[in-house]
Amino acid sequence: MRRAESKIVKREWLRSKLAEHKKHAQRIVFANGCFDTLHVGHIRYLEGASREGEILVVGVNADSSVCDLKGPGRPILDENARALLVAALRPVDYVILFSEPSVESLLEDLRPDVHAKGTDYTAETVPERATAKRLGIKVAIVGDPKDHSTRDLLASVRKAPHV
């Protein structure tokens, strides 16, 4: 089994590696997220994404984009720790950090077969749906119902009585 650190790769290297996988008719799936404090919803999302193909690539938001998306005090864990946690998961083949506000440029560069999004989206609300459609990338909504989040987890920790 590969070490988790070896799964965290740079964009240029990944682009050429995915071309090799495609030559072997392996279906490439791309998923993304902040993964700030890993929880069961993340696991179910990534397991669902992995069922859409043979190779799972996960884009992890860099610290700067997590702060922009989630607000002050976030991320809890730095980008390297979050990338390593995601890379340690069995369904994940490659992890790439990105700082852009959306994954449209990654879809352009990597050209996966499937763009997997969590159940907090519908086919109509996926931000990158137009880019995916133009590139011929299938959008798949995967994972369990969105009834847990890092935001809710942090709120419950903050409310807990201090001993």
Order of alpha helices (4+ residues) and beta strands (2+ residues): alpha-alpha-beta-alpha-beta-alpha-alpha-beta-alpha-beta-alpha-beta-alpha
